[in-house]
Amino acid sequence: MIRSGPTVLIDGDVGRLRRGSGLSTYARTLSTILESLGMRAGSLIGSPAPKRGDELLDAVSAADTQPSTSGVRQRTETLFRMVDGLSSPVARARRLPDLAVSLNPTEWNGLGPDYLAPNLFRNAHYRHMFLRQFTEVHTTDPVDILHLTSPLPIQMRNVKTVTTIHDLIPIRLPQTTTDNKAEYVSRVRTSVKNSDLIVTVSEFSKREIVEILNVDPEKVVVTYQPPTIAPLTEDENSTLASRLFKYGLDKDGYLLFVGAIEPKKNVRRLIEAYLEVDTACPLVLAGPMAWLWKEEIGDLDTVLGDAARRRIRILGYVSRADLRWLYAGARGFAFPSLFEGYGLPPLDALNMGVPTLVSNTSSLPEVCGDAALYVDPYDRSAITAGLERILEDQDLRDKLRCEGPRQASLRSLSDYREALARTYACLA
């Protein structure tokens, strides 16, 4: 076993995102669980900051998640970072002082030491983009384990390295992402080579990693993520109607989609299929606009006209607190994604007892089991038929409401904790 209380450094920029993402949720949950296992989980932060340390300014820079500049100044700073990344094979990370400068109660504060390496991740990206070299990180104090929540182009010498690979979407569905594909393939291959262990989130993703990247199966470990949203209490249920009033919605009166608006999520086909359903329930889209979103929904008004405008509610980013109310009040949940490495939104829907429609592809059957209605995500008529059943078939909805929480319980927080404990024990 690893000695008691090892220091684990987690790339911290994603965990600090104010508006969250699947990666930020993963990073925060990982940090919490590792600390419950007796480890000291700290974060490696790459915020813009002066190269010379100033304790107060370092603490402020680490807590600041807003972009510092825009326009000409931003482009100038980007150029300097590119030059800095190309000229600096080593990034020096200084330990952050214990200064509580942030009043944000959601700030990610682990028990372990936090380190700041100014502009680390951007500089490392440029270095790998142009030179195909990883940036080596040096810390002022010893670190036992580096856990990267995605294949990042950084490394640490004489430190055990764990890298999480959620999926291989830039390889499997290259048209749905904006990555430089040659850079991505090079980076993920080097990440696999440099890592002592690869963690992934489903058996489906493990098979993809093993087969496509030619990785030893023994090197890849699956740790299922738990649901991130808890069912409402009885007292909370009594206030559900008033909570939904904020969004102009009625309990059991809308169809819900949760996720970023980007090509992989198949939102355009979902909308087109939904508009063919004769229902008074609006389709509610809860999630931020992500890459290529305009190609997905940017022309809804001109192409689909008044029907789309009247029947579709685009909420944009919704806080995790409000998502609980939206899940709880939904008549059904629709998630016909083209490809997932896992699928937290449908897992959360199951946990909340919401009748759920998902794709019959990638990891989703593994995550949802017998507790969801499956459709071919490329077949609009199949999605339409599935939505009609979710909205109108009371017997089906009753069945799925019972099966959902049962299926979600197979991905519990305690199981995730045990899986991580076994995974880290492998590093001995």
N, C-alpha and C positions, 0 to 999 in steps of 0.2 A: 504493500500500500504506500501511497504518497504520504510523506510525513504530515503530522497534524497541522492544520491551519495554513496550507500553502497560499501564497499570493497569486491570484489569477488576474491577469490584465485583459479587459474586454475592450475592443474598439468602441469608443464612447460616443462618437458623433451621432450615430443613428438612434441611440437610446435617449438622446437629449432633444430629439425633434419635438417641437411644441405641438405639431398637429399629427404626430404619430404616423405609423405605417406598420405593415406586417413585420418589417425588420426591427423597428423600434420596440414593438410589443415583445418580440422574441428576445431582444437584448435585455430589456428590463426584467422579464420573467426569469431569464437565465441568471442574471445577477442575484436576484432574490433567492432563487433555489440554491445556488452555490454557497451563499452565505448561511443558509439554513443547514448546509452540510458541514459547516465549520471552516469554510474557506474564507479568505479575505478577497472579495471581488472589487477591484478598482477599475477605473476607466482610463483609456488612452485617448486623449482629446486632441483634435487637430485644428482648433479655432485659430483665426488670424490673431497674432499677438507679436509684440516686438521680440527680436531674437534674444535680447538681453532681458533677464528676468526682473520683474518688479512685482512683489508679492500681491499688492492690491490690484494692479492691472491684470496680472495673471488670473486672479480669482474672478474678476469681472469678465475677462475675455472667455474664460471657460464656461461661465453661466450665460453668456450672450449667444442666442441662437438666430439673431437677425443678420441678414446680409449687411455688410458694413458700407458698401458703396454701390453706385449704379452708373450707367453711362460710360463716359470717356474714362473716368477714374477707375471704374471696375475693369475695363479692358486693359488699362495700363498695369493695374495690379496683377491681372491674369498673366500678362506678358512677363512680369518680374518673377512670378511664381513658376512659370515654365522654365525660365533661365535658372532659377534657384533649384528646381527639381532636377534639371539636367546636370547641374554642376555639383550636386551634393548627394553622394551615395549613402551618407549616414545622417540620420535625424536624431538630435539629442533631446530627450524628453526630461523635463525638470518636474520634480514633485510639486504638486500644488499645495499651498498653505491651507491650514484649517481655518479659513476665513468664511464665515457665513454671510455672503454679500447678497445672495438671491433670496427673495421672499416668495418665490414660486413654490407652492406646496407639492407640485407634481414633478419637481426637479429630481433627476435620477441621482441619488446620493448613496453610494455603496459604503460598506464598512472598510474596504481596503483603500490603499493609497491611490490617489488620482494623479495622472501625469499629463502635462501639456507639452506637446511638440508643435510649435507654431506652423500652421498650414500643412501639416504632415500629409493628410490624405490627398489633397490636391497636388502637392508637389510630387508625391509618390506616383500618382496617376500619370502626370506628365512624363516622369522619368521612365515609367514602363511603356507608355504610349510610343515614345520616340526611341528609347534605347533597349526596351525589353529587359530591363533590370529591376529587381526589387530593391526597395529602400530599407536599409538596416537601421533599426531603432535601438538606441542606447538609453537606458534609464539610470538615474542617479543611485538607485537602490536595487538590490537583487529582486528578480521576478521569477517565479517557478513555472508558470504556465501562461502562454498567450492564447486566448480564445478569440478568433476572428469570426464575426457573425456572417460574413460572406467572404468570397475569395478576393482579398485585398492585396495589393502589391507591396506588402511590408513583411519583414521578418526580424527575428531576434536571435542572436547567437547564444548557444548553450541554454536555450529555454525550450521546454516542451511546447509544441504547437498543435492546437486543435482548430480546425477550420470547418465551419458549417456551410454546406452547399444545399440550399433549399430546392433548387431545380436547375435545369439546363435549358431554360427557355430561349436564350439567345442562339442556341444551337438548334433546338427542336422546332422553334417557330421564329426564325430570324426576322421575318417581315413584321413582327409585332413589337420589336424593340428598336431603340435608336443606338444601341451599342456599336462600337467599332468591333466587328466580329473577329477579325484577325487578332486584335489586342485581347479580346475576351478569351478566345481559345488558348492563346499563349499564357495568359494570366491564370486561368483555371488549371491548366496542366502543371504549371510551376507550383501553384498552391498545393495541389495534390502531392507533388514530389516533396515539397518542403514540410508537409504536415506529418506529425506522428499519428494522428487520427483524423478521419473525416466524419463529421456528424451530419446526418440528414434527417428529414422529418417524416418520411414514409418509406415503406418497402418499395413502392413504385419508384421513388427518386433514387433509392439505393441501386435498383436494377439499372436505371439509366446511367448512373455514375460509373458503375462497374463495367457495363457493356460499352458505353461510348468513350469513356476515358481510359479504359483498360486498366482498372484499379483492382488490386487484390480485395476480394469481398471481406476478408478479415479486417481490413483497414477501415471499413465503412460501418458505422454504427447508427441505428435508427433510434431516435428519441421522439415519441409522439408529443406534440404540444397539447396542453390542456385548453379547455374553453377559457375565454378571457372575459366573458360577461355572465354574471350570475342572475338566475331567475329573480323576479320581483318577490318581495315578501307580501304577506296579506295586507299590511298597512300601505305598502307602496301600490298594490293593485287598486286600492280604493281611491287613489289619486290619479290613476292612469288617464282617465278622460280629460282631466284638466291639464295634464302634462302634454297630451297630444294636441290640445287646443292651440298651443304655441305654433304648431305647424299646419293648423287648419285641417287636421285629420280626425277621423272617428275610429274608435276601437272596432276591430274586425272589419274595417272598411277600406283597406288598401293593400296593394301588393308591394313588397319591399325588395329592393336590391341594395346590397352594401358592398362597396369596393371602389377602388380607384377607377376612373373613367379612362381606359386605355384599351388598345385593340384586343389583347388577350382575353379580356373579360367579356367580349362578345355582346356589348351593350346595344350596339346598333341592331343586331339581329333580334335581340330580346325586345327592343322597342317595336320593331316591325311586326314581330309575332304577336305581341300584346295588343297592338292596334287592330288586329283581326278578331280579337275576343270581344264579344258583346257583354260588357260589364260596366257597372257604375263605379267600380273600385279604381281609383287612380293608381298608376305605377309611380312609386317613390324611389328615386335614385339618391342614395346617401353615400357620398364619397368625393374626394378631391379630384379635380381635373389633373390628369397625369400626362405622360408623353403621348403625342399623336391624338389627343382627345378631339381635336377639331375634325379629324378624319372620321371619327366615330359619331359625334353628335353635333358638330358645328353647323350643319346645314338643315337641322330638323325642321325649322320653321318654313324654309323655302321648299324643301322636298316633300315633307309630310303634312305641312299646312296646319290648319286650325285644330285638327284632331290631336296632333301631338301637343300643341300648346295648351289645350284644355285638359287633357287627360294625363299628362306627365308632369310630375313635380321633381325638379332638379334642385336638391338641397345643397349640393357642394359638401365641403367638409362638415362633419357632425361630431361633436365631442363624444367621448366614450360614455359619459354619463347619460347623454341624450339618446345614444344608440340603444341603451337598455329599454327605454320607453318605446322607441320605434319598433324594436323586435317584439316587445311584449304585446303591442297593439295590432300587429300585422295579421291579416287574414291568411297570407301565405308569403313565402320567401322564394325568390327566383334567382338562380345562379348558374346560368348555362355557359360557364367559362370554357374557352377552347382548351385550356391547359392549366393545371395546378400542380405544384410540388406537394401541397398539403390541402389547404382550404379552411382557414380559420372562420371566415364569415358563415359558411354553412354549418360548421361545427357549433358556433355560437347560436345559430338559429335552432338547431336540434336541441341544444341545452335549454333553450327558452321554451321548447315545446311548440315551435312554429312549423306548420306543414311546409315542407321544403321540396323544391324542384331543383335538380342539379344535372350536370352533364354526365354521360355514361363513359367518360374518358379519364385518362391520367390517374391521379390519386383519389379522385372523388368517390368512387365506389368503395375504396379501402377505408376512407374516413367516415362515410355515411352509412355503410352497411345496408341493412334492410329498412332503414328509417327514412328513406327519401324516395321521391318519384324521379326516375331517370329518363333523360331525353338525349337524342343525338344533337349536339350543339351546332352542327352544320345544316340541320334540316329545320327550316323555319316552320313548316307545317306541323312537325313533331313538337316543337316548342309551343306553338299555339294550342295544340290538343292537350299538352301537359298543363299549360296554364289554365285552360278551361276546367280540367279535372281538379286542380288545386283550389280553384275559386268556387266551384259549384258542387263537387262531390263531397257531401257531408260525411259519409261513411269513411271515405279515404282520409279526410282531414282528421277525423277522430282517431283513426288508426295511427296516423303519423304523429299526432300530438302525444300519443302514448309511447310510441317507439323511439321518438327523438331523444328524450332525456336518458332513456336506457342506453342508447348507442353512445351518447356523449359521455356517459359515466365510464365507458371503457377507456377514455382518454383523460383520466383524472390527474389532478395536481400531484397527488401522492405517487402515482405510477410514474409520472414524469421525473419526480425527485429521485425515485429508485433507479430509473434508467440513467440519469445523469451520474448518480453515485457509482454505478457499475462502469460507466464509460470512463470516468476519471480514474477509477481503480486500474484500468488497463494501461495507464501511463506509468505505472510503477516500473 
